[in-house]
Amino acid sequence: MYNGKIVVYTSGTFDMFHSNHLKMIEYAFGLTGKDERNGGGSLIVGVSTDELVASYKKPPIIPFEERIAIIKALKYPDVVIPQHSLDHTEIVQKLNIDVFVVGDDWVGKYDYLKDLGVSVFYFPRGEGASSTNIKQQILEQYKETIEKIDSQPNPDKVK
């Protein structure tokens, strides 16, 4: 809490930004208590650096500078920062975080923050869009396109 107002932190890679990313950020914003009449608290969004992501899975398709620019352009965050570590202890302490929101693919991973007095919410992934699904769909469409192209007769060799 800062100046009597709640501080909410959410973070992610936000690669291939899609509607489920937006839903999680909107949910985190809702936890700040802000509305048209109420100043409410603050929403801080952490964007994982390329180096951090590459330390536990394949590197993102979209470079860090572009991903952080997309998140900064949203109307919900008050502050957008790079996230350099999966251990959020230091961020929680330095930024007076009251609430932490992360996707439910991380269930249990951040329960240790509760010992620091932080409420932890694991946001449901939802149906449909995910960066993994988008990447898979692009790959499948690419393969189909290549197959169609390769099966076409070469006009230079047709008599």
N, C-alpha and C positions, 0 to 999 in steps of 0.2 A: 504494500500500500504506500502511496506517495501523496502527501497533502490530503489525507483522508479519502483518496480515490483509488479504486481497484486498478491494478496493473495486470493485464492479460498478455501472455506470450504464446505464440504459436510458431511452429517452424516446419520446414520441409525443403525438399529439393526443388519442387515446382518445375520439373522438367516437362516440356510439352504441355504447357499450362492448359487446363481443361476445367469443366464445370464442377467436378468434385473438389478440386483445389479451391475454387471460389466459394463453394458451400462451406468448407471448413473455415476459411477466413471470415466469412459472414457470421458463422456460428461463434467464433472467437470474439468478433466485434460485438455480437449480442450480449456476451458475458460482461462487457465493460459497463453496461447500463446506460450507454449513450442513446439519446433520441433527439428529436428536434427541439425539445424544451429543456433537456437536461445535459449538462456538460459531461457527466459520467466520467469514467476512467479512461485509461489509455490502452491501445492495442499496439504491441510491438511484434513484428514478424521477422523471424530469422530465416535467411535463405542459405542453405548449405553450399559451401564453396565446392568447386570442382574437385579439389584435393580431398576434402572430407568425404564426398560421395565415392570417389575412386578407392577410398580405404576400405569400403565394405561391400561395394557392388560395382557394376559397369559404370564408367563415367557418363555423365549426362550428355544428351544430344545437343541441347541448347547451352551455350557457354554461360558461366556465372554472371558476367556483366549484363547480358541480355535478360537472364532470369530475374535478377534483382531489379532491373529497370521496369520490367513488367509488374512486379509486385509494388514498386514505388508508385506506379501510375494508378493503382487502385484507390478508390475513395475510402476504404476502411482503415488501413494502417495509419497510425500516428507516426511511427518510426519503423524503418526497415533497416536491418543490420545483417552483416555476414555472420554465418554460423560456422565456426571452425572446429567444433567438437560435438560429439554425441553426449558428452557429460555436461549436463546443464546446471550443475551446482554453482559454478562461478557466475553465470548469467543471472540465475535466480537471486543470488546474494547481492551482486552489484546493481541490479536494476529493480530490486524490491518487487519481484514477481509474486503475485498472489494466486494466479491461475495459469495452468499450462494446458494447452490443447495440441494434440497430435493425432494422426490417423490411427485407426484401430489395428493396423498391421504392426504396430509397436506395443500392443497390449502387454502390460506388466513391466516393460523396459524402464519406464520412468516413475514407477511407484516409489522409488527412493526419495523423490521430491516431496512426497507427503510428510516425510520426517522433518523437512525444512518448513513445514506449514503451508505448503502449496497444494491447492486443489488440482487434481490431474483428471482431465477428460480425454478419453480415447474416442475420437470422432469416427462414426461408421463410414467406411469407404463408399458405400452406396453402389448401385448398379451402374453398368455402362462404362463410362469413361475412366480410364486409368492410363498413365503414361505407358505402362507395359502393353496394354491392349492396343493403344494407338500405334506403338512401334511395330507390334505384330501385324496389324492391319496394313500398315505401309509396306512391310516386307512381303506379305502375301500378294498385295496388289502389284508390287514391282515384279515379283516372280511371274504372275499371270501375264503382265504386259510383255515381259521378255519372251515368254513362251509363245505368245501371239506373234510377236515380231519375228522370232526365229522360224516359225512355221510358214511365214509368207515367202512366196517365191522371190528370188532376187531378180529385179527387172533387167539388170545388166546381163543376166545369163539366160533369160527366157527368149526363145526364138519364135 
